[in-house]
Amino acid sequence: MTFSAFILVLLSIAMHSLWHFLSKSSGKPSFAFFGIFSFSILCVVFPIALCSGLLLQVPFDIFKYAIIGGLSGVICDIGLMYAYKYSDISLAYPMARALPVFFTLAATSLFSWGKTLSTLTWCGMMIIFFGCMVMAFSNSKHHMTAKEKAEFIRKALPGILL
């Protein structure tokens, strides 16, 4: 990995973490917060894309997938907003990131999509899934009981699944 790629990945990680921190620390996450945050990103990225000239060279198929990805991001934001409203970020976020790994494993296995998954792939995906679950259920600074965490999960589960 080049140094510039490393810096870009590091910057991406920092911005991603900042986004979740701001989302949770702004009180109760709302549509207004997510809308303003997303619109501000658009206001920064779109002019850069227009001025670079590359935007006009992108095939329509790429735009189609970008729109689908954007709509998927909106659905994800709504789910996270709901989950953060009823749960702590240290509980909701690892679970929200573990479930897509599990769903991908289940869907590719049940419907035979793509290549057959090897045993090593299965093991790797299960390690990621259970690792995220362990993070979600590990002791937090609030020292919640298992019953309290279960109640948080019950309330936040629709958002986590979304």
N, C-alpha and C positions, 0 to 999 in steps of 0.2 A: 504494500500500500504506500502510495506516495505521501509526502508530508502534507500537501494541500488536500488530498482526500481525507487524511486523518483529521485535519483541522475542520473540514466540512462535516464529517461525521460527529466530531466532538461538539461543534456548534449546533448541529441538529439535535443531539441528545440534550444539550442545555436548554434549547428553545422548547423542546417537547416537555421537559421537566417543569420549566417555567410556566407553560400553558396549564398543566395540571395543578400546579401550586396556586396560580392566580385563580383558577376555576374554583378551587375549594376554599381558598382564603377570602374570596369576595363575598362571603356569607353563604347564602343559599344560591347555588348556580341557577341561572335563569336563561331564558331564550335571548333576552337582551344582551347578556354577557357574551354568549356564544355568537350571536349575530354581529355585535360590534367587533369582537376579536377576529372573526372570519372576514368581515368587510375590511378591516384594517390590513389584513394580510393581502387581500385582493388589491387594495389601493397601493401597496408597495410592489407586489410582484407583477401586476398587469402592465404598468408603465415600463418597467424594465424589459418585459417580454416584447412590448410593442417597439421600443427604441432599438432593441437588438436586431430586429428584422427577421429573427428566426421564427417568430409566431406565424408569419405568412407562408413559411415554407413547410409547415407541419401538415401532413395529410389529414383529411377529414376523419379517417378511422381513429386517429390518435385523439382528436377532439371528442369523438363519440365516447371513447373509453375514459377520457378525462372527466367528462360530464357524469358518466356512471360512477366513477370514483368519487367525484365531489358529492353526489347524492348519497353515496354510501357513507361518506364522512359525516354528512349531516345526520343521518340515522344513527351513526355511532355517537356523535356528540349528544344527541337527544337521550340515548341510553345512558351515557356517562353522567349527564346532567341529573337524570332521575336517580341513578345509583349513588351519586355523591350527595344528593339531597337526604337520603335515608341511611347512609353508611359512611364510614371513615374511608378516606382514599387508600389507606394501607390495606384495607380489606377488599374494597370494590375493584381497584385497578388490577391487582394480580389475578383475581378471578376473571375479570373481563378479558385479560390477555391469555389466560389458560384455556378458556372455552373454545376459541377459534382453532387452537391446535388440536383439541379433542374432536371438534366437529369435522375438521379436515380429515383426520384419521378415520373417523366413523364413515364419512361420506365416500371417501376414496375406497374404503374396504367394502362397504355395503353395495355401492353402485358400480364398482369396478371402473372408476374413472381414472384415466392416466395409466401409468405403469403400476404393476403390482408392487406393493410396499415390502421391502425386505425386513427381516427380523431386526436388523440393526436400526432401520428407520423407525420401526414400531417402538423399540426400546428408547431411542432418542426422543421421540415425541412424548412418550409417557414420562420420561424424566423431566422434560420441560413442563408438562401438565402438572405432575405432582409437586415439582419444585415451586410453581406458582401457588398451588394450593397450600403448601407448607408456609410460604411467605404470608399468605392471607390469614392463616390460623395461628401464626407464631404470636408470642406475647408482645403486646404493644405497650406503649407508655401508659395507657389507660388501665391496663390489667383487667380487661373484661373477662367475665366468666364465659364458659362455652355456651351457656344458655343465652347470655346477652349477645354474643356473636351470632348465634343462630337466629335471633330476632332481627338483628341488623341485616343478615343475609336474606331472610324472608321478605323484608320490606324492600330491599334493594335488588332482589333477584330479577324482576322484570327488566330493569335497566341494564343489569349485567348481561342478561341473555340477549337483549336487543343489540 
